[in-house]
Amino acid sequence: MSAISENSPDATLVLPGKLGTDTAPQLWNQAIALGPGPVTIKASGVEQIGALSLQVLLALVRECREKGRTVTLESPSPRFLDDLAEMGVSKTDLINEVTE
């Protein structure tokens, strides 16, 4: 599954290759465990994202924005971006910043 690196106060969420329905609960648990500072989502290895996992990521981003936290998407894979677009979501809906 994904890994969390809590580099206080920043936190990093490393996404696995496949984000399906079965991984969404674990993803949510890891997302809510992130520290209070800026959040970095590393999506370089993502080959597939399902709607439920996307909802978890969108909920994380919404909560972060409400609390004034920055969310950065680091090195998103082309497939990750394609899956977002297929579900009608742009990368700007998901994050504040994108780093290549």
C-alpha positions in Angstrom: 0.0 0.0 0.0 1.1 3.6 0.2 3.7 4.9 2.7 3.6 7.9 4.8 6.7 9.8 5.7 6.1 12.3 8.5 8.8 14.9 8.3 7.3 17.2 10.8 5.6 19.5 10.0 5.6 18.4 6.3 4.1 15.0 5.4 4.5 12.8 2.3 2.0 10.3 1.0 3.5 7.9 -1.5 0.8 6.3 -3.6 1.0 2.6 -4.8 0.8 1.5 -8.4 -2.9 0.5 -8.1 -5.4 2.5 -6.1 -8.6 0.5 -6.2 -11.6 0.0 -4.0 -9.7 -2.3 -1.7 -7.0 0.2 -1.0 -9.2 3.2 -0.4 -9.8 2.5 3.4 -6.0 2.1 4.0 -5.4 5.3 1.9 -7.9 7.2 4.1 -6.3 6.0 7.3 -2.9 7.0 6.1 -4.2 10.4 4.8 -5.7 11.3 8.1 -2.5 10.4 10.0 -0.5 13.0 8.1 1.1 15.7 10.1 -0.3 19.3 10.4 1.9 20.9 7.8 2.1 20.9 4.0 1.3 17.6 2.3 3.2 16.1 -0.7 1.5 13.4 -2.7 4.0 11.3 -4.7 2.2 9.7 -7.6 5.0 8.7 -10.0 4.3 4.9 -9.7 0.5 5.1 -10.1 -0.8 2.9 -13.0 -4.5 2.9 -12.0 -6.8 4.9 -9.8 -10.3 4.0 -9.0 -13.2 6.3 -8.2 -13.2 5.5 -4.5 -9.5 6.1 -4.0 -9.9 9.4 -6.0 -12.7 10.4 -3.6 -10.3 9.8 -0.7 -7.6 12.0 -2.3 -10.2 14.7 -3.1 -11.4 14.6 0.6 -7.9 15.0 1.8 -7.3 17.9 -0.5 -10.5 19.6 0.6 -9.7 19.2 4.3 -6.2 20.5 3.7 -7.5 23.6 1.8 -10.0 24.3 4.6 -7.2 24.3 7.1 -4.9 26.5 4.9 -2.5 23.6 4.2 -0.6 23.3 0.9 -0.9 20.1 -1.1 1.8 19.3 -3.7 1.5 16.6 -6.4 5.0 15.3 -7.0 6.0 13.7 -10.3 2.5 12.3 -11.3 2.6 9.4 -13.7 1.0 10.0 -17.1 -1.5 7.2 -16.3 -2.4 8.9 -13.0 -3.2 12.1 -14.9 -5.1 10.2 -17.7 -7.2 8.5 -15.0 -8.0 11.8 -13.4 -9.0 13.3 -16.7 -11.2 10.3 -17.5 -13.1 10.9 -14.3 -13.5 14.6 -15.0 -10.9 15.8 -12.5 -8.0 18.1 -13.3 -4.7 18.0 -11.4 -5.6 21.5 -10.1 -8.7 20.1 -8.5 -6.5 17.7 -6.6 -3.6 19.9 -5.5 -2.2 23.4 -5.1 1.2 22.8 -6.8 2.6 20.2 -9.2 6.3 19.4 -9.3 7.7 17.4 -12.2 
